[in-house]
């Protein structure tokens, strides 16, 4: 095997690995898109007047299955006042993993 072919193969492998890593790191939704997806999935009796999201991935375990999620919250104005909810969502798809009322 010639040295040139060996170096060419190594270069192609390194470039492919770099491109795959870049693609996987950029697959997460932006915070705005993720919040919009979460808002579209929930049907609360009221108007969302505030929201937040922490894009730092956390480990979430449910029924012995672990995966990465991001955490956020919503404030909803209802006839009874303000209600606050927190949620865990898939950072790549925006799917809600868990949502619960905090006040």
C-alpha positions in Angstrom: 0.0 0.0 0.0 1.4 3.4 -0.9 1.8 6.1 1.7 -0.3 8.5 -0.4 -3.3 6.1 -0.4 -3.0 5.5 3.3 -2.9 9.3 4.0 -5.9 9.8 1.7 -7.9 7.2 3.5 -7.0 8.7 6.9 -8.0 12.2 5.7 -11.4 11.0 4.4 -12.1 9.2 7.6 -11.1 12.2 9.7 -13.3 14.5 7.6 -16.3 12.2 7.8 -16.0 11.9 11.6 -15.8 15.7 11.9 -18.9 16.2 9.7 -20.9 13.6 11.6 -20.0 15.1 15.0 -21.0 18.6 13.7 -24.3 17.3 12.4 -25.2 15.6 15.7 -24.3 18.7 17.8 -26.4 21.0 15.6 -29.6 18.9 15.6 -31.1 20.4 18.8 -33.9 22.9 18.3 -33.3 26.5 19.2 -34.8 27.7 22.4 -37.6 29.7 20.6 -38.5 26.8 18.4 -38.6 24.4 21.3 -40.8 26.6 23.4 -43.2 27.1 20.5 -43.4 23.3 20.0 -44.1 22.8 23.7 -46.8 25.6 23.7 -48.5 24.0 20.7 -48.7 20.6 22.5 -50.4 21.8 25.6 -54.0 22.8 25.9 -54.4 24.9 29.0 -57.4 27.0 29.8 -55.8 30.4 29.6 -53.2 32.5 27.9 -49.5 31.9 28.2 -48.0 35.1 29.6 -44.5 33.9 30.4 -42.1 31.1 29.6 -38.5 30.1 30.2 -36.2 27.3 29.1 -32.8 26.1 30.2 -31.1 24.5 27.2 -28.5 22.7 29.4 -29.2 19.0 28.8 -30.1 16.9 31.9 -30.4 13.2 32.4 -34.0 12.1 32.9 -35.0 8.6 34.0 -38.5 7.2 33.4 -39.3 3.5 33.9 -35.6 2.5 33.9 -35.1 4.3 30.6 -32.6 7.3 30.6 -32.4 10.0 28.1 -31.5 13.7 27.8 -34.0 16.5 28.3 -34.1 20.2 28.8 -36.2 21.9 31.4 -38.6 24.9 31.1 -41.6 26.5 32.5 -44.8 28.4 31.5 -47.0 30.9 33.3 -50.6 30.8 32.3 -53.2 33.5 33.1 -56.6 31.9 33.8 -59.9 33.0 35.3 -58.5 31.9 38.7 -55.2 33.9 38.5 -51.8 32.8 37.4 -50.8 29.1 37.2 -47.2 28.0 36.8 -46.1 24.8 35.1 -42.7 23.2 34.6 -41.8 20.7 31.9 -39.1 18.4 30.6 -38.8 18.2 26.8 -36.8 16.3 24.2 -34.2 18.9 23.0 -34.1 17.4 19.5 -37.9 17.1 18.8 -39.6 19.4 21.3 -41.8 16.6 22.5 -43.0 17.0 26.1 -41.6 14.2 28.3 -43.3 15.4 31.5 -45.3 18.5 32.6 -46.6 19.4 36.1 -48.1 22.3 37.9 -46.0 24.1 40.5 -48.5 26.6 41.8 
